[in-house]
Amino acid sequence: MVVEETKELDWEAIENRRNLMLVKSDWTQLPDADLSANCVSKWRKWRRELRQVRIDQYEKRIDATMELNHLSDNQPVNDYNLDTYDNLWEKEGAIVNRLDLTTRIKDILEEIGMLRGEMPPIEPTESPSETVSLDDAKDIQEARKIASGLIHEAHDVVLSGISPPPAQQTLYSERLSQAIDLLTGSSTIVPLLEVIGKHSNIDTNTIAKNTISKHRDIITALCIEEGKFLSTLVEIGNVDNIDKLRKIVRIYGH
């Protein structure tokens, strides 16, 4: 029997993977998730263990990597609390409605990982909008690279407009974490939400709910944009006409 060796991740990759796992399980801690109390508790414990995968808790990166692998392979099984629905059709409809957004996010994220890992990359030129245009292309291969670079630039602009600015990301993450803790009853110690409430004259529960709602909107918008971005790159790889490439770039830019 051959034992597959665990690939050690660097700390940035470890943090990115941990944060992604937290984001993908955020919905389990929302009041309207329709999970049983026992299931919510299991997810809360799992997420607490996940948050402990930090650089100050592990001397070796390989140990942190293995812990992430373990948690990924041992996620709680969802147990839905559907006693409030009168019949099977309503129960199934409730499950679909609850999981629609989560499933779409999961599918898109998995597709992104698959495409980035297996799709032959089209290497963009550096800063194409400042140095070259499609009119400068000598052949279709070079035109594809230029078009890919233009799409990457436009994609970055869209992402910067959706996501919190870099300087605010840590604050945003803390606000989201406190909102989830408050709404799930995990903790009533939410100093950031209290400060926001004090200066806006809004109660902390409302602030927490608004934070969750905004987070859902951001995640949805990011996933839609990522799907559009990847499908456009695939389309560029299949185009053999510079005029068509020019049209694709123009449409994506809008």
N, C-alpha and C positions, 0 to 999 in steps of 0.2 A: 504493500500500500504506500503510495506516494503522498506525503503531507505537503500541502502547498504552503510556501513560506509567506508570512505576512509582510506586506510592503509597508515600510515605515514612512509615515507622512511627516512633513515639516510642520512647525507649530502654526503657521498661517493656514495651511491646508486642514489641520486638525480643527482649528477654530471655525473655519468656513463650513466644514462638514457638520460640526456640532450645531452651529447656528442654523443651518439649513434643516437639520433634523428637528430643532425646536420650532422653527417656523411651520414646518409641515404637520406638526402635532398641536399647534396652537388651538385649532378648532375643538380639540377634545376637552378644553378647559372653559369653554363658553357655556353660559347658562342654558342656551337652547340647543345644545348638541344632541339631546335625547339619549345620552348614554346613562347606564345605571350608575348609582352612587358608588358601587364597588369598582366599576370600570373606571370612572373618573379618578378615584383614589389611586388605582394602579397606574394610570397615566401620569398622575401628579408625582408619584414616587419615581417613575421612570424618568420623567423630565428633571426631577431634582438630582438624580444620579448623573444625568447627562450634563447638567450645569457644572458638576464637579470636575469634568474633564477640562482642566485648565492648566496652564503652564506652572502655576504655583502649587499644584497638587501632585505633579508627577516629575520625577527626576529624569526619566527616560521617555523619549517620544514614542518608542515602540510600545511601551506599556499603555500610553494614552491611546495609541492607534488600536491596540487590541481591545481596549475597553469600549471604544466606539463601535468596533465590529461586533462585540458581544451585545451591546445595547441595540444595535441595528437588527441583529438576528433574534432578539428577544423582546420585541415590542408587545405591549398588551393586546389581547384579542378584544375587539369591540363587542360590547354587550349592550344592545339597545333597549331603552326603557320605553316600550311602545304600548303600555297598558291603557293610555289615554285615547287610543284610536279604536273605533268600533268594529272594524273588520280588516281582513287581510289586505284588501286593496288600498285602504287608507294608510295602513302601516307601511306597505311597500312604497307608496307615494311619499310618505314622510321621510323614509330613508333616502330616496332619490333626491328629494329637495335638500335634505341636510348635507348630503355628500356631494352634490353636484359641483360646487366650487372646489372642494378639496380634491375630488377625483380629477377635475380638469387641470388643476395645478400639478398634481402628481404625474399625470400623463405627459403634460408639457415638459416638466422637469426631466422625466425619464427620456423623453424624446430628444431633449437638448443634449443630455449626456450621451445618448446613443449616436446622434448625428455628429457631435464633436469628436467622438472617439473613432467613428468608422467612415465618415464622409471625407473623401479626398479634399484637403483644404485648398482654397483658392487664396494664395498669399496676396494681400493688398499692397499697393505701393504706399510709400510713406507720404502723408499729408497730400493726397492727390488733388484736393480742391485748390491747393495753393500752388502746385507745381505743374500739373498736367491735366488734360481733359481727354475725353474719349476721342476727340479729333486728332490727338497726338498718337493714337495707337497705330502700330505698324501692322498688327495682325489681330485676329480674334482672340488669341490667347492673352495678349497684352491688354486688349480691351476689357476682357473679363477681369483681369487684375485691377485695372483702374476702376471699373464699375464696383467691384467688391470693396475697394478702399472708400469710395464715395458712400456706399451703403453703410459701412462701418462708422464713418463719421456721422452720418445722419442718425444712426442707431444710438450713438453715444449722446447726441444732443437730446434725443427723446428720453433716454434713461435719466439724464440729469434733470429733466423737467418733471419726472415722475417720483424719483427717490428723494429722500431728505438730503440736503447738502452734506458733504463729508463732515463738516464741523458740527453738524447737529445729529449725526447718526447715533453716537453713543447716548445722547440725551433721549433720542427717539426710542431706542431699544429699552432704556430704563423705564420710560413712560409706559411703553407697551407691557413690559414685565409687571409693573405695579398695577396696571389696569386689569390684567389677567388674574393676579393674586387677589385683588379686591373683589372682583366679580365672582370668583370661584370660592371665596371665603378662606383662601390659603393664608392671607395676612391682611390685617387692617393698618399695617404700618406702611403708608404710602406718602412719604414726605413730598415727593415731586408733584403728585396730583394735588396735594393740599396747597402747595405754593401756587400752582396754576389756578386753583379754585379761589384762593384768597384774592388774587389780582384780577380775576374775571367775574367774580361773584356768581360762580356756578358750582353746584355741589359736586363732590368727588365722584359719586356714582355716575352722574351724567357725563362727566369728563372721561371716566373710564369707558363708558359705552361708546362715546364719540371716538375715542382712541381706537377701540376695536373695529368700529365701522370704517374708519379711515384706513386702518391697516389692511382690511379686506379689499378695499378699493385699490390700494397701492399694489398689493400682490396680484390682483386680477389684471390690472393695467400692465404690470411688468411681464406677466405670463403671456398676455395677448401680444405685446410688442415683441417678446422673444420669439414667439411662434411665427410672427410676421417676418421678422429678421431672418430666421433660419430658412423659411420657405423661399424667401427672396434670393438668398445665396444659392439654394438648390436650383432655382429658376435660372439664375445667371450662368450656372455651370452647364445648363442644357441649351443655352441660346447660341446661335451661330451667325448672328447678324448684328452689326454695331447699332443700327437704327433701333432694333428691338431692345438692346441694352440701354440705349439712351432713354427710351420710353419707360423701362423698368425703374431706372434711377429717378426719373422725374416723378413717377407715380409714388414711389416710396418716400421721396422727399416731402410730399404733401401729406 
